[in-house]
Amino acid sequence: MKTLQATFLLFVFVPLVNPAPPLQQESLQFYEYDTDVSMGSLTQQDYEMQSKDIRKPEKAQFGITKLELSELYSCAPPLLADLPTCLLCVCLSGSVYCEEIDIEVVPPLPKETAYLYARFNKIKRIAASDFADITTLRRIDFSGNRIEEIEDGAFSKLLLLEELSLAENRLVKLPVLPPKLTTFNANQNRIKSRGIKANAFKKLTNLAYLYLGHNALESVPLNLPESLRILHLQYNNITSITDDTFCKSNNTRYIRTRMDEIRMEGNPIVLAKHVNAFSCLRMLPVGTYY
């Protein structure tokens, strides 16, 4: 007698959106270019599908190829109006990671977004409407894009924003910055002194880290806040400073107690000619003295 074998079918229900592996938020920080400080970055996993040496188009969520998905995203059909960002990017616990996916505009964000990482894309412009309804943002990183224009008021409603990086873009002027910033990175742009308003930093009483290296500044920005600890101005075109640039010429007892580092190397200025400009500092700026 032949043995009868029963075949059982096991049905596994898989959610449409696979959860991303857990990440430690503390390890994701801004990185300062041309310094010894290196920061973490989100590691991306590559998936390959092979069958008998014949490559098939990689399937994204919902069984469509990435090319088809990108077309859907660019067209933004009503059916997927609330879905594209978290299909193309990784959305995890209030953080959105959209790095190196060649997007050209700021994607629509979930309203609870607190951290946005959109580095190394092709974004050219930031509009005021991009963050109009996202008041929970605390950190934004647009490093390594092609941003030339930031519309007036683009960051005006971000009252909780503490860290903003616009490094490695094509900016010629700075936008109006939100009041609670602690870190602002605009290294490696095309910013000239006329592109920074006289009071751009005056009211930023929490600003501690300001990075403006590798630009085209002719002078040190005015009205730097007392909260400032690190100031990077290396490799600009700064030719002169005054006794009031960092200190107060009418107050010989004034000391900038929080300022720990000023970098001015790579500028044509000879710092030894402006000794009085540093009388209130605990340490001399890094730069050329002869």
HELIX and SHEET records of a PDB file:
HELIX    1   1 GLN A   25  SER A   27  5                                   3    
HELIX    2   2 GLN A   61  GLY A   63  5                                   3    
HELIX    3   3 LYS A   66  CYS A   75  1                                  10    
HELIX    4   4 PRO A   78  LEU A   80  5                                   3    
HELIX    5   5 PRO A   84  LEU A   88  1                                   5    
HELIX    6   6 ALA A  128  PHE A  131  5                                   4    
HELIX    7   7 SER A  193  GLY A  195  5                                   3    
HELIX    8   8 LEU A  271  PHE A  278  5                                   8    
SHEET    1   A 2 GLN A  50  SER A  51  0                                        
SHEET    2   A 2 ILE A  54  ARG A  55 -1                                        
SHEET    1   B 9 VAL A  90  LEU A  92  0                                        
SHEET    2   B 9 SER A  95  TYR A  97 -1                                        
SHEET    3   B 9 TYR A 115  TYR A 117  1                                        
SHEET    4   B 9 ARG A 139  ASP A 141  1                                        
SHEET    5   B 9 GLU A 163  SER A 165  1                                        
SHEET    6   B 9 THR A 183  ASN A 185  1                                        
SHEET    7   B 9 TYR A 209  TYR A 211  1                                        
SHEET    8   B 9 ILE A 230  HIS A 232  1                                        
SHEET    9   B 9 GLU A 261  ARG A 263  1                                        
SHEET    1   C 2 ARG A 125  ILE A 126  0                                        
SHEET    2   C 2 GLU A 149  ILE A 150  1                                        
END                                                                             
